[in-house]
Amino acid sequence: MDNLTYIKTTSEAERATFYKKTYLHVALGVLVFIIVEYLFLHSKTIVDFAFSLTQGKRWLLMLGGFMLVTNLAEKMSVSNTSRNKQYLGYFLYILAEAFIFIPLIFVAAYYAKGDVLQQAALLTLALFTGLSAVVIITKKDFSFLRTALTVGGFIAIGLIVAGILFGFNMGLWFSAGMIILAAGSILYQTSNLIHKYRTDQYVGAALGLFASLMLMFWYILRIFMSRN
């Protein structure tokens, strides 16, 4: 039985339970991220290592490693063979996110003016909730965004790599564009929640939503920090 047929045969109650499990796992992912980030930031060795990877072309190593871990984690999170493997993939992705966020959150926490972390987090949560609610309430299929998101993702990666190699700053407009890309990703991932995933794939669905949430948070935080 393919996923589309399976989804059509599941009851509204089963889908509702699936949605609850998925968003519970997104919330748990955020909680684990906060705990791991806190532990990372209180380890001078880890902080120094993370900052060392932001110097020059070393950032390409961090970016490349993050992309490899992301690809592996996504495959593990939708594994049909083991629930433990799914959770391991999700946790691996959270670890990767927490590590790549170290320099940004360290600077925001200790050097930026005002409560930029709290402000960025609240705005990200509000946008994420609003976008998710639109899809869940309307049941609209946003699968058509896949091509645009793929192309936009490759363009963004190309610009980031070019910025690292040639030493130019992406600027405010790039961050704004990435927030729009993240918003599209949230719509797409939430649509997949309704139209693509089976009710036993809540870990993989949660990872997709968590990834989009963290992408949006990264660039909203960058914009807030640019005001300082």
C-alpha positions as CSV (number, residue, x, y, z in Angstrom):
1,M,0.0,0.0,0.0
2,D,1.5,3.4,-1.0
3,N,1.5,6.4,1.3
4,L,-1.4,8.2,-0.4
5,T,-3.7,5.2,-0.2
6,Y,-2.6,4.6,3.4
7,I,-3.4,8.2,4.3
8,K,-6.8,8.0,2.7
9,T,-7.7,4.9,4.8
10,T,-6.7,6.4,8.1
11,S,-9.3,8.0,10.3
12,E,-9.4,11.6,11.4
13,A,-8.7,10.5,15.0
14,E,-5.5,8.6,13.9
15,R,-4.3,11.6,11.9
16,A,-5.0,14.0,14.8
17,T,-3.0,11.7,17.1
18,F,-0.2,11.7,14.5
19,Y,-0.2,15.5,14.4
20,K,0.0,15.7,18.2
21,K,2.9,13.2,18.3
22,T,4.8,15.1,15.6
23,Y,4.5,18.5,17.3
24,L,5.3,17.0,20.6
25,H,8.5,15.7,19.1
26,V,9.3,19.1,17.6
27,A,8.9,20.6,21.1
28,L,11.0,17.9,22.6
29,G,13.6,18.6,19.9
30,V,13.7,22.3,20.8
31,L,14.1,21.3,24.5
32,V,16.9,18.9,23.8
33,F,18.6,21.6,21.5
34,I,18.4,24.1,24.4
35,I,20.0,21.6,26.9
36,V,22.7,20.6,24.5
37,E,23.5,24.2,23.5
38,Y,23.7,25.1,27.2
39,L,26.2,22.3,27.8
40,F,28.2,23.2,24.7
41,L,28.5,26.9,25.6
42,H,29.8,25.9,29.1
43,S,32.6,23.9,27.5
44,K,35.5,26.2,26.6
45,T,37.1,23.5,24.5
46,I,34.0,23.0,22.4
47,V,33.3,26.7,22.1
48,D,36.9,27.4,21.0
49,F,36.8,24.5,18.5
50,A,33.5,25.8,17.0
51,F,34.9,29.3,16.7
52,S,38.0,28.0,15.0
53,L,35.8,26.5,12.3
54,T,34.4,30.0,11.5
55,Q,37.8,31.3,10.4
56,G,38.2,31.7,6.7
57,K,37.6,28.7,4.5
58,R,37.3,26.4,7.6
59,W,33.6,27.4,7.7
60,L,33.2,25.3,4.5
61,L,34.3,22.3,6.5
62,M,31.6,23.0,9.1
63,L,29.0,23.6,6.5
64,G,30.0,20.5,4.5
65,G,30.0,18.4,7.7
66,F,26.6,19.7,8.7
67,M,25.1,18.9,5.3
68,L,26.5,15.3,5.5
69,V,25.1,14.8,9.0
70,T,21.7,16.3,7.9
71,N,21.5,13.9,5.0
72,L,22.3,10.9,7.2
73,A,19.9,12.0,10.0
74,E,17.0,12.5,7.6
75,K,17.5,9.0,6.2
76,M,17.7,7.5,9.6
77,S,14.6,9.4,10.9
78,V,12.3,7.8,8.3
79,S,13.7,4.3,8.7
80,N,11.1,1.5,8.5
81,T,13.2,-1.0,10.3
82,S,13.9,0.6,13.8
83,R,12.2,3.2,15.9
84,N,15.5,3.5,17.8
85,K,17.3,4.3,14.6
86,Q,14.7,7.1,13.9
87,Y,15.3,8.6,17.3
88,L,19.1,8.3,16.8
89,G,18.9,10.2,13.5
90,Y,16.8,12.9,15.1
91,F,19.2,13.3,18.0
92,L,22.2,13.3,15.7
93,Y,20.6,16.2,13.7
94,I,19.9,18.1,17.0
95,L,23.5,17.7,18.0
96,A,24.6,19.1,14.6
97,E,22.3,22.1,14.9
98,A,23.5,22.8,18.4
99,F,27.1,22.7,17.3
100,I,26.7,24.9,14.3
101,F,24.7,27.4,16.4
102,I,27.5,27.8,19.0
103,P,29.2,30.9,17.6
104,L,26.0,32.7,16.8
105,I,24.3,32.1,20.1
106,F,27.6,32.8,22.0
107,V,27.9,36.2,20.5
108,A,24.1,36.9,20.9
109,A,24.2,35.9,24.6
110,Y,27.4,37.6,25.7
111,Y,28.0,40.6,23.3
112,A,24.7,41.6,21.6
113,K,22.6,44.4,23.2
114,G,19.2,43.6,24.6
115,D,17.4,40.3,24.8
116,V,18.0,39.5,21.1
117,L,17.8,35.7,21.8
118,Q,14.4,35.9,23.5
119,Q,13.1,38.3,20.9
120,A,14.3,36.2,17.9
121,A,12.9,33.0,19.5
122,L,9.5,34.5,20.2
123,L,9.2,35.9,16.6
124,T,10.3,32.6,15.2
125,L,7.8,30.7,17.3
126,A,5.0,33.1,16.3
127,L,5.8,32.7,12.6
128,F,6.2,28.9,12.8
129,T,2.8,28.6,14.6
130,G,1.0,30.9,12.2
131,L,2.3,29.2,9.1
132,S,1.7,25.7,10.4
133,A,-1.9,26.7,11.4
134,V,-2.6,28.0,7.9
135,V,-1.8,24.6,6.4
136,I,-3.5,22.5,9.0
137,I,-6.7,24.5,9.0
138,T,-6.9,24.8,5.2
139,K,-5.4,21.4,4.4
140,K,-3.9,23.0,1.3
141,D,-1.2,21.0,-0.5
142,F,2.1,22.9,-0.7
143,S,4.0,20.2,-2.5
144,F,4.4,22.5,-5.5
145,L,7.0,24.4,-3.4
146,R,9.5,21.6,-3.6
147,T,11.2,22.7,-6.8
148,A,11.4,26.3,-5.7
149,L,12.8,25.3,-2.3
150,T,15.4,23.0,-3.9
151,V,16.5,25.7,-6.3
152,G,16.5,28.4,-3.6
153,G,18.5,26.1,-1.3
154,F,21.2,25.5,-4.0
155,I,21.4,29.2,-4.8
156,A,21.7,30.0,-1.0
157,I,24.5,27.5,-0.6
158,G,26.2,28.9,-3.7
159,L,26.1,32.4,-2.3
160,I,27.3,31.3,1.1
161,V,30.2,29.4,-0.4
162,A,31.0,32.4,-2.7
163,G,30.9,34.7,0.3
164,I,33.3,32.6,2.2
165,L,35.7,32.2,-0.7
166,F,35.7,35.8,-1.8
167,G,35.1,37.5,1.6
168,F,31.9,39.4,1.1
169,N,29.1,39.8,3.5
170,M,25.7,38.5,2.5
171,G,23.9,41.4,4.2
172,L,20.4,42.0,5.5
173,W,18.6,41.2,2.2
174,F,20.2,37.7,2.1
175,S,18.9,37.0,5.7
176,A,15.5,38.3,4.7
177,G,15.5,36.0,1.7
178,M,16.5,33.0,3.8
179,I,13.6,33.8,6.2
180,I,11.2,33.6,3.2
181,L,12.9,30.4,2.1
182,A,12.4,29.0,5.7
183,A,8.8,30.1,5.7
184,G,8.2,28.2,2.4
185,S,9.9,25.2,4.0
186,I,7.6,25.3,7.0
187,L,4.6,25.4,4.6
188,Y,6.0,22.5,2.6
189,Q,6.9,20.4,5.6
190,T,3.6,21.0,7.3
191,S,1.8,20.0,4.0
192,N,3.9,16.8,4.0
193,L,2.6,16.2,7.5
194,I,-1.0,16.1,6.1
195,H,-0.5,14.6,2.7
196,K,2.7,12.5,2.7
197,Y,3.7,11.0,6.0
198,R,2.2,7.8,7.4
199,T,1.0,8.0,11.0
200,D,4.0,6.0,12.2
201,Q,6.5,8.5,10.7
202,Y,6.1,11.2,13.3
203,V,9.9,11.2,14.1
204,G,10.8,12.0,10.4
205,A,8.0,14.5,10.2
206,A,9.2,16.2,13.3
207,L,12.8,16.4,12.0
208,G,11.6,18.2,8.9
209,L,9.7,20.7,10.8
210,F,12.4,21.2,13.4
211,A,15.0,21.8,10.6
212,S,12.8,24.5,9.0
213,L,12.2,26.1,12.4
214,M,15.9,26.3,13.2
215,L,16.7,27.7,9.7
216,M,14.2,30.5,10.3
217,F,15.5,31.1,13.9
218,W,19.1,31.4,12.6
219,Y,18.4,34.2,10.1
220,I,15.9,36.1,12.3
221,L,18.6,36.1,15.1
222,R,21.1,37.4,12.6
223,I,18.8,40.2,11.6
224,F,18.2,41.1,15.3
225,M,21.9,41.0,16.0
226,S,22.6,43.3,13.0
227,R,20.8,46.1,14.8
228,N,23.5,46.2,17.5
